[in-house]
Amino acid sequence: MQRKIFIGIELSEAVKKRLMQKVEKWKDLPIRWSREENLHLNLINLGHVSDDVVFDICDKVRKVTEGVDLFDIDMDKIELSPVAGKGAKMIVFSGKENEKLKKLCEEIEKSLGIFTQPKKVFRPTITLGRIQQYGWQKLDPTPEIGEGFTVLLPIESVEVFESTLIDGKRKFASVESCVLKI
């Protein structure tokens, strides 16, 4: 059997709640908003993998995180991505480039055998909503979405998540929490 697996950072309930409050003013736009319980910082999407590989993935991620010290990242803006205007695909909460997070991702990719080359830039993002293109293209003018909003996120663990569809709704659940070194 196949499971849809990705690696990311769980957010605190307080941060999730604050993010949902921030986007409330844009709720009427043609955007499919992420559910509060699913908000996370995505690092690596592995796609569909067989059940027998999931344990190995968890083990490899855990071994990497055991050697990495806790650190913080700065998240500072809600914005359209990848570009503003008609070409936008989603609304994200983005952060400043972070060398420690970039190195952590690269080390996990190496341990999983999927590393290809060093990333030039790694800006952390949290997907807040996906733009529904049909409705978005009809808007004139295209809404301005952008707001400074600063949160210092402590990176204390890396999660191996499973994405499932339950009653027609996407649900993300942690399969394994891999704690960083204190």
C-alpha positions as CSV (number, residue, x, y, z in Angstrom):
1,M,0.0,0.0,0.0
2,Q,1.1,3.6,-0.7
3,R,1.1,6.5,1.7
4,K,1.6,10.2,0.8
5,I,4.5,11.3,3.0
6,F,6.2,14.7,3.5
7,I,8.7,16.2,5.9
8,G,7.9,19.4,7.7
9,I,7.8,21.4,10.9
10,E,4.7,21.4,13.2
11,L,3.5,24.8,14.3
12,S,2.3,25.6,17.8
13,E,-1.5,26.0,18.2
14,A,-0.9,29.7,19.1
15,V,0.9,30.4,15.8
16,K,-1.8,28.6,13.8
17,K,-4.5,30.6,15.5
18,R,-2.7,33.9,14.9
19,L,-2.2,33.1,11.2
20,M,-5.9,32.3,10.7
21,Q,-6.8,35.6,12.4
22,K,-4.4,37.4,10.1
23,V,-6.0,36.0,6.9
24,E,-9.6,36.6,8.0
25,K,-9.8,39.9,6.1
26,W,-9.2,38.0,2.8
27,K,-11.8,35.2,3.5
28,D,-14.2,36.4,0.7
29,L,-11.6,36.1,-2.0
30,P,-11.5,33.1,-4.3
31,I,-9.0,31.2,-2.2
32,R,-9.2,27.6,-0.9
33,W,-7.8,28.3,2.6
34,S,-5.8,25.8,4.5
35,R,-7.5,24.4,7.6
36,E,-5.9,25.6,10.8
37,E,-5.0,22.1,12.0
38,N,-3.1,21.4,8.8
39,L,-0.8,24.5,8.9
40,H,2.8,23.5,8.9
41,L,6.2,24.5,7.5
42,N,6.8,22.2,4.5
43,L,10.4,21.0,4.0
44,I,10.5,18.0,1.6
45,N,7.6,16.4,-0.3
46,L,8.3,12.7,-0.8
47,G,5.0,11.9,-2.6
48,H,3.6,8.4,-2.5
49,V,5.8,5.8,-0.9
50,S,5.2,2.2,0.1
51,D,4.3,1.3,3.7
52,D,7.5,-0.7,4.1
53,V,9.7,2.4,3.4
54,V,8.0,4.7,5.9
55,F,9.8,3.2,8.9
56,D,13.2,3.6,7.1
57,I,12.4,7.3,6.3
58,C,11.5,8.0,9.9
59,D,14.7,6.3,11.1
60,K,16.9,8.3,8.7
61,V,15.3,11.6,9.6
62,R,15.6,10.8,13.3
63,K,19.4,10.1,12.9
64,V,19.9,13.4,11.1
65,T,18.0,15.5,13.7
66,E,19.8,13.9,16.6
67,G,23.0,15.7,15.4
68,V,21.4,19.1,14.9
69,D,21.1,21.8,17.6
70,L,17.8,23.5,18.2
71,F,17.5,26.9,16.4
72,D,15.0,29.6,15.5
73,I,13.8,31.0,12.2
74,D,12.3,34.4,11.5
75,M,9.0,34.4,9.6
76,D,8.0,37.9,8.6
77,K,5.5,38.4,5.8
78,I,2.1,37.2,4.4
79,E,2.3,37.5,0.6
80,L,1.2,36.1,-2.8
81,S,3.4,33.4,-4.3
82,P,5.2,32.8,-6.6
83,V,4.4,36.3,-7.9
84,A,1.9,39.1,-7.2
85,G,-1.0,39.7,-9.5
86,K,-2.7,37.4,-12.0
87,G,0.1,34.8,-11.9
88,A,-0.1,34.1,-8.2
89,K,-0.9,30.5,-7.2
90,M,-1.1,30.8,-3.4
91,I,-1.0,32.9,-0.3
92,V,2.0,32.1,2.0
93,F,3.6,33.1,5.2
94,S,7.2,33.4,4.4
95,G,10.4,33.9,6.3
96,K,13.9,35.1,5.8
97,E,16.6,32.9,4.3
98,N,17.9,30.6,7.0
99,E,21.2,28.8,6.6
100,K,20.6,26.3,9.4
101,L,17.2,25.3,8.0
102,K,18.7,25.0,4.5
103,K,21.5,22.7,5.8
104,L,19.0,20.6,7.8
105,C,16.9,20.0,4.6
106,E,20.0,19.1,2.6
107,E,21.2,16.7,5.3
108,I,17.8,15.0,5.4
109,E,17.8,14.8,1.6
110,K,21.3,13.2,1.6
111,S,20.2,10.6,4.2
112,L,17.2,9.7,2.1
113,G,19.3,9.5,-1.1
114,I,17.4,12.3,-2.9
115,F,19.9,15.1,-2.7
116,T,20.9,16.5,-6.1
117,Q,22.7,19.8,-5.4
118,P,23.0,22.5,-2.8
119,K,20.1,24.9,-2.7
120,K,21.1,28.5,-3.6
121,V,18.3,30.0,-1.5
122,F,15.9,28.5,0.9
123,R,13.1,30.7,2.1
124,P,10.8,28.9,4.5
125,T,7.1,29.2,3.6
126,I,3.8,28.1,5.1
127,T,0.9,27.7,2.6
128,L,-2.1,29.6,4.0
129,G,-4.3,29.1,0.9
130,R,-4.4,28.2,-2.8
131,I,-5.8,30.6,-5.3
132,Q,-8.8,29.4,-7.3
133,Q,-7.6,30.6,-10.6
134,Y,-11.0,30.8,-12.4
135,G,-12.4,33.3,-9.8
136,W,-9.0,35.1,-9.3
137,Q,-8.6,35.8,-13.0
138,K,-12.0,37.6,-13.0
139,L,-11.0,40.0,-10.2
140,D,-10.3,43.6,-11.5
141,P,-8.1,44.9,-10.0
142,T,-6.3,41.9,-8.6
143,P,-6.2,42.3,-4.8
144,E,-3.1,43.4,-3.1
145,I,-2.2,40.8,-0.5
146,G,0.8,41.5,1.6
147,E,1.4,42.2,5.3
148,G,4.3,42.3,7.5
149,F,3.8,39.9,10.4
150,T,6.8,38.7,12.5
151,V,7.0,35.4,14.3
152,L,10.1,33.7,15.7
153,L,9.6,30.0,15.1
154,P,11.6,27.6,17.3
155,I,12.7,24.6,15.4
156,E,12.7,21.8,18.0
157,S,11.7,18.8,15.9
158,V,11.1,17.7,12.4
159,E,7.9,15.7,11.6
160,V,7.4,12.9,9.1
161,F,3.8,13.6,8.1
162,E,1.3,11.5,6.3
163,S,-1.4,13.2,4.1
164,T,-4.7,11.4,3.9
165,L,-8.2,12.2,2.6
166,I,-10.9,11.7,5.3
167,D,-14.5,12.5,4.4
168,G,-13.3,14.6,1.4
169,K,-11.0,16.7,3.6
170,R,-7.2,16.7,3.5
171,K,-5.7,15.7,6.9
172,F,-2.0,15.9,7.9
173,A,-0.9,13.6,10.7
174,S,2.6,13.2,12.2
175,V,3.9,9.6,11.7
176,E,7.1,10.4,13.6
177,S,8.4,13.4,15.6
178,C,12.2,13.6,15.3
179,V,13.6,15.9,18.0
180,L,16.6,18.1,17.5
181,K,19.6,18.1,19.9
182,I,19.3,20.3,23.0
